[in-house]
Amino acid sequence: MSKSRSAARLAAVQALYQHTMEDTRLPRLLDEFHQHRLGAEIEDMQFEEAETQFFDDVVSGTIARRDEIDALLSERLAEGWSLARLDRTMLQILRAGTYELMARADVPTGSVISEYLDVAHAFFDKREAKFVNGVLDAVAKAVR
């Protein structure tokens, strides 16, 4: 997988998180990430150049199809679990991964799951990453 796609996925999860927390309107959200986050240097840290079109698709597609995505995810959570109980970052990882599995047939299933596992590892320990793997695997079986 290309580093620019990996960077786009990580940025997409961050943008979706910001959208959820602040209800930032989509055009402003995308513009902010284009201008200041994707490939930017912040506090002497160089952010990886991200594939902008791919980033835009994952963010806008996930937001546009959120109800459909959430319904799919809800059906695949263990009994007693709901989306509301999930960590907000975890939820965005699952939403973005589900969107990609639903809408991006050009990306192989294994790549999608593996990439979002990597994103999960950036925020969570092994146990939570395994959770992402299990849920996205179940989603993939349903939509592909």
JOCOR-V222615 format. One record per pair of residues at least 4 apart in sequence whose C-alpha atoms are under 8 Angstrom apart, sorted by the first residue. I is the first residue (numbers start at 1). GAP is how many residues later the second one is. D is the distance in whole Angstrom. If there is no record, write none. Layout:
# JOCOR-V222615
i->{I;I}
gap->{GAP;GAP}
d->{D;D}
This chain:
# JOCOR-V222615
i->{1;1;1;2;3;3;3;3;4;4;4;4;4;5;5;5;5;5;6;6;6;7;7;7;7;7;7;8;8;8;8;8;8;8;9;9;9;9;9;9;9;10;10;11;11;11;11;11;11;12;12;12;12;12;12;13;13;13;13;13;13;14;14;15;15;15;15;15;16;16;16;16;17;17;17;17;18;18;18;19;19;19;19;19;20;24;24;25;26;26;27;28;29;30;30;31;32;32;33;33;34;34;35;36;37;37;38;38;38;38;38;39;39;39;39;39;40;40;40;40;41;41;41;42;42;50;51;52;53;54;55;56;57;58;58;58;58;59;59;60;61;61;62;62;62;62;62;65;65;66;66;67;68;69;69;69;69;70;70;70;71;72;72;73;73;73;73;73;73;73;74;74;76;76;76;77;77;77;81;82;83;86;86;87;88;89;90;90;90;91;92;93;93;93;93;93;94;94;94;94;94;95;96;97;97;97;97;97;98;98;98;98;99;99;100;100;100;100;101;101;101;101;101;101;101;101;102;102;102;107;107;108;109;109;110;111;112;113;113;113;113;114;114;115;116;116;117;117;117;117;117;118;119;120;120;120;120;120;121;121;121;124;124;125;126;127;128;129;130;131;132;133;134;135;136;137;138;139;140}
gap->{4;5;110;4;4;45;46;47;4;44;45;46;47;4;45;46;49;50;4;44;109;4;31;41;42;43;44;4;30;42;43;44;46;47;4;46;49;87;106;107;110;4;109;4;22;26;27;39;44;4;43;44;46;47;84;4;46;76;79;80;83;4;75;4;14;15;18;44;4;43;47;76;4;71;72;75;4;5;6;4;5;6;7;10;4;4;5;4;4;34;4;4;4;4;26;4;4;5;4;5;4;18;5;4;4;10;9;10;11;12;14;7;8;9;10;11;6;7;8;9;4;5;6;4;5;5;4;4;4;4;4;4;4;4;38;41;42;4;37;4;4;38;4;7;33;34;37;4;34;4;29;4;4;4;26;29;30;4;13;25;4;4;67;4;10;21;22;25;62;66;8;9;59;62;63;4;5;58;4;4;8;4;5;4;4;4;4;30;42;4;4;4;23;26;27;39;4;22;38;41;42;4;4;4;15;16;19;39;4;38;41;42;4;5;4;5;7;12;4;6;8;11;38;39;42;43;38;41;42;4;5;4;4;31;4;4;4;4;20;23;24;4;19;4;4;16;4;12;13;15;16;4;4;4;5;8;9;12;4;5;8;4;5;4;4;4;4;4;4;4;4;4;4;4;4;4;4;4;4}
d->{7;7;7;6;6;8;8;8;6;7;6;4;5;6;6;6;7;8;6;7;7;6;8;6;7;5;7;6;8;5;6;7;7;5;6;7;8;8;8;8;8;6;6;6;8;8;7;8;7;6;6;8;7;6;7;6;8;7;6;6;7;6;8;6;7;8;7;7;6;6;8;6;6;7;6;6;6;7;7;5;5;7;8;7;8;7;6;6;6;7;6;6;6;6;7;6;6;7;5;6;6;7;8;6;8;7;7;7;6;6;8;7;5;5;4;6;6;5;8;8;5;4;6;7;8;7;6;6;6;6;6;6;6;6;6;7;7;6;7;6;6;7;6;8;7;6;6;6;8;6;7;6;6;6;6;6;7;6;8;7;6;7;7;6;8;8;8;8;7;7;6;6;6;7;7;6;7;7;7;7;7;6;6;6;6;6;6;7;8;6;6;6;7;7;7;8;6;8;7;8;7;6;6;6;7;7;6;7;6;7;7;8;6;8;5;8;8;7;7;8;7;7;8;6;7;7;8;6;7;7;7;6;6;7;6;6;6;6;6;6;7;6;8;6;6;8;6;6;8;6;6;7;7;6;8;7;5;7;6;7;6;6;7;6;6;6;6;6;6;6;6;6;6;6;6;6;6;6;5}
